[in-house]
Amino acid sequence: MRDLISVPLSAWSEKNEKGMSLILRTILSALFFLILCQPELSAQDKEPARYRIVFYNTENLFDPFDDPATNDQEFTPSGKNHWTIGKLNEKVMMVYRAIISASAGHYPDIIGLAEIENLWIIEYLLRKTPLKEGNYGIIHKESPDPRGIDVALLYRKETIIPLDFDFIPVHGKGKKTFNSRDILHFKGGLGNETVNFLVNHWPSRSGGYTETEGKRNIAAGIERRAIDSIMTQTPHSKFLLMGDFNATPEETCLSRILGASMNIENSGSSGLINLSQFWTDKGLGTIRSKGHWEIFDQFICSGNLFETNNLRVEPSETKICTADILMEDDRRYLGKKPFRAFLGPVYHGGVSDHLPISTVIVHKK
């Protein structure tokens, strides 16, 4: 209104009654026009906001520098992988393309990352790719993982309000002593709603499934207690868990200890729902071993984020990204498999042995 009125106000010094009447009519016409437009503006304001979330295990996104505190020597120029800035530049561009492909050509509002070495490599990813245009904030902390790989979360400053964050240690004691990646907890504001995002990379199966199962059970118990603690302090809190759990949805660590149900009807508003149930019946997976697809990378949400109308996850937009740039022919077992950066010590030019996953949270204002 200020712009509409500022021009005719200069004419108020005119003594001419006809001129004053013309000015008043102009002002009233402008006000009437704004009133007529108001219902349309209100309708626009009520359009649902869509928040895009991507999780990606980038498989060994290392810098090429030796860190004496970690076992990262293989990802140095003199290491067995002969890791260089040139190869890193190819890798980060592939990671960028994977993230954007998973988010249907948009900058995601939340990006969860696994297998990144440090803060430097995250900043390099943002600096050297078009992700720099997304104006992302970074949540990261060095974890005690022996190889130095961490989890991280990126959030778009224009759409997500950072409210709080912390890191939950994952480790065993006594005969089961081990140190793994922390669980990253980020509390973000989505409009007038709040969601607790938890980014995971549970202990791997390296060394054998039976030998490592107990570590994942411990990780599940730690995360379950953290969620219960938040719920005790703030009932009806909303959660979206994401990560590489190194376990399929049916395994004990996820289905029983964490309590992520594959049955929506039996979960309840305070329970957890494993959204990968929409992939299992279709034979989809995020990682492929000996010709068999498995779902290690998953989204898990609280029941109240699935059942409510004002803020809810969209099941139809919870997907595994299988863009052509991320896949290659599986010549041994036929079909397709993820396009990796390395096959053993041989540089292959791909990106990761995992596929990125994505979902959308819709906020009806």
N, C-alpha and C positions, 0 to 999 in steps of 0.2 A: 504493500500500500504506500510506503514511503516514496517509492519511485513514481508512482502514479500521481501523487499529490504535490510533489515538490515543484513541478513545473508551473501549474496554475497558481500556486500560492504567491508567486512573485507579482501577480496582477492585483492583489488585494489593495494595493495603494491607489488604484484607479478609482476615481470618484463616480465613474459612470455606472449607474444602476443596472443598465443592460449588461455591461461587462461583468458585474458582480453576479448577476443571475446566471450568466453563462458559466461562470466558474463554479457556482453551487451545483448547477446541473451536471457539470463534468464530474465533480466529486461524488455526487449521489449516484451517478451512473456507474462509476468505478466501484463504489461500495456494493451496489446491487449486483454487479458482475461477479464480485468475489463471493458474495453470499450464494449465488447460483452455483458457483463452482465448488463450494465447500463439500457437498455430498460426494462428489467425484474424488476429491482429495482424501476424504475419510475412507473411501473404498480402497484407494491405493495403500493407505496406511495399514489396512487390515490384510493385505496380501501376506501369505505365510512366508516367513524367512526360512531359507534352506542352508543348513550348515553341512558342508562336505568334509568327511573324515577319511583319511587314508593311513593305512599302516603298511610298512615295508621293511622286511629284513634285507638289507642291502648286500649281505655276504661280504664281509671283510673290506669295509670301506676304510682303508688305512691311509695315513700320510706316508711319504717315503723316507721319513726320518727315524732313526733308531732311538727308542726310549729305553734307557738302561733299567727302568723300573718294571718293564713288562717283557713278555716273550713275543716281540713283534719283529724279530730280525729277518724273517722270511719276506716281509714286505718292506724291504730296503733295496737300493740299487745293487748291493753286493749279495743280497740274500738269494735263496733258491728261486724266488719268483721274479727277481730282477725288476722290482717295482720302482717305477720312475714317475716324474711329474707328467710326462707325456701319456703314460698309461692311466694315471690318475685323472687327467683331463678327459680322456675318453670315458672313463668310468662315471665321473660325476655328471657328464652330459647324458649318459644312459640312465642314471638314477633320476635325473630331472624328467626325462621323457617318460619313464615308467610312472612317476608320481602324477604327471599331468594326464597321461593316458588313463590311469585308474580313476581320476577325478573328472573324466569326460570333458577334458579340455579346459577345465577351470583351475584356478589356484585353490587348493584345499584350505579350509578354515583351520583344520587341525591335521598335522602330520606326525604320526608316531614312527620312530625309526629304531631299528635294532642293528647290531654289528657295526656301529660307527666307533672309531677309535677315540676321538677326543673332541673338544670344543673347536680346535683349529680346523678339523676336517668339516665340521658343520658349517662354520663360517666360510670356508672355501667353497662348499657346495652352493651356498647362497650368493657368494660373490662372483663365481665363475659361470653361473647359469642364469637364465631368465627368472629363476625363483627370486632373485633380488628385487624384482618388481612387485612381489607379493607382500613386501614389508612385514617380515616375520620376526617375532620374538622367539628366543631360544630358552628352553628349560633343559639343563644338562648338569650332570655331576660325574666325576670320575668314579667308576665302580671298582671293587677289588678283584675283578676277573683277572686271572693270571695272564691272559693274552692282551688285556687292556681294552677289550671291546665293551661298549656301553649301550644304553638306550638313551633316547632323547625325544623331546616333543617340541614341535614348532607350532606357533599359533599366529594367525593373522591379526595384527593390531587393530585393523579397522572393524573387525567383526566379533572378536573374542575379548572379553574383559578378564585379565589375569587376577584372580582373587587370592590364591594361595597355592603353594606346592611344597612337597617334601619327598624324601627318598626312603624307601623301606628296605632295609638290608635283608638279603637272602643268604643264609649261611647255616651250616650244620655244626654240631658240637660233638665232642667225645669220639666214638668210633666212626661217626658219620661227619667228621669235620670236612667242610668245603666252603669255598667262597664263590658266589655267583653274581650275576648282574643284579643290581638293585631294581626294585619295582618303583617306577616313577609315578607319583600321585600329583595330579594337577587339577585344581578346582577352577573352572572357568565359567564366566558369565555369558550366557547366550540370551541377549535381550534382558528380560526381567527374570529369567530362569537360571538355575545353577546346575552344572553337571560335574561329577567327579570322574575324571579320565585317569585310567591306570594303564601304563605302558609296561609290557612284560617281555622278558626273554628268559624263559625258564631253563634249568640245566639241560644240557644236550644228552643225546643217547651215545655219545662217543665212549667206548669202553663196553658197550653192550646194554641192551634194554633192561634186563634183570638187574644188572649191577648199578644202573643209574636211576631206576624207578623211584627208589627211596628219596632221592634228592628232589625230584619233582613233587613228590608227596609233601615234603617239607615246605617247598615253595608255595604249594596250594594252601597248606595250613596257615602259613604266614599271611597270605593275602586274604584268606577268609577272616582271620582275626582282625586284620586292619579294616575290612569292610564293616564288620560287626561293631568295632569301636566307633567308627564314624556314624553308624546308624544309631548307636546308643546316645551319642551327643546330639545328633541332628536326625531325628526320625523322618522318614519319607525322603531321604536323600536319594538322588538319581545317580546311577553309575553307568559308565561305558568302559569296559575292559577291552584292551586290544593287545595283540602280541603274537610272538612265536612261542607257543607253549611246549614245543617239542613233544607233543602228545596229541592223540586224536580225541575228539569230543567224548567218546564212550569210555575212555580210560578212567580209572579210579580217581586220579588226582583232580580231574576236571569235574566228573559227574557226581562224585560222592564227597570228596574232601572240600573242594571249592563250592560244590553244590550248584553247578551250572546245568540246568535241566534242558533236555532236548524236547520236552513236552510243555508247550505254552500253557495249556489248560491247568496243569498241576503246579505251576511255578508260583503263582500268587504275586501280588504287587510288591512284596518285600523280598521275593526270591530272585534268582538269576536265570536268565534265558540265554542259551547258546544259539546265536543267530546262524551258525554254520549248518544248522539243521536244514536250511533251505538249499544247501549244496550237496549234502550227503546222498540224497535220493537220486541225484543227477550224475553221480559218479565223478564229481569234480574234486579237485585238490589244489593245494598251493605248493606242494613239493612232490617230486617224482623219484622213486627209487626202484630200479630193476623193472621198469615198465609199469609200476603200480603207483597211482596217485594217492596221496594222503593229505589230510587237512591238519596242518600244524599251526597255521596262522588263522586266528579267529577273532571275531567280535563277540563279546558277551555283555548283555545289558541287564539292568535291574528291571523287574516286572513293571514298575511304574513308568519306565521310559518306553515301554512297549504298549501299554494299555491305555494311557491317557491320550486325550485329543490335542491338548494345548502344546505339548512337547513330546514328540515320539519319533522313534527310529522307523524308517521306511523299509520294511522287509524286501520289497520289490527292487530296491536300490542298494541292497547289501550284496556285493558282488566280488568275484575273483577276476582280476584283470588278466586277460589272455591276449593282449595286443600282439600283433605279428612281430614287432621289434623285440619282444621279450621271449619269443619261442624259437625253437629250431627243430629240425627233424631228429627223431630218435632212431638212428639207423640200426641199432642192435635190437631194440624191443618194438620198433615201429611206433607210429603215432608221433606226437610232439612232446617236447620236454623244455624246461626253462633254459634259456640261453645264458650260460655262465661266463664269467670273466676268465676262469682258468679250468682246464681239465688236467688234474694233477698239477705238475709244475709248468705245464705248457700254457702260454697265454693264448686265450681263445677269442677275446674281443667282445665278450658279452657283458652281463651285468650281475646276475644273481641266480642261485639255485632255488630261490623262493619267488613266488608271484605276489605282487601287491594286492591288498584287499581294500575295499572301500564301502562306505555306507553314508547315508544322509539322515540328519536329524531335522525334522520339520517343526518350526515354532509358529503356531497360530496365535497371532497377537490379540 
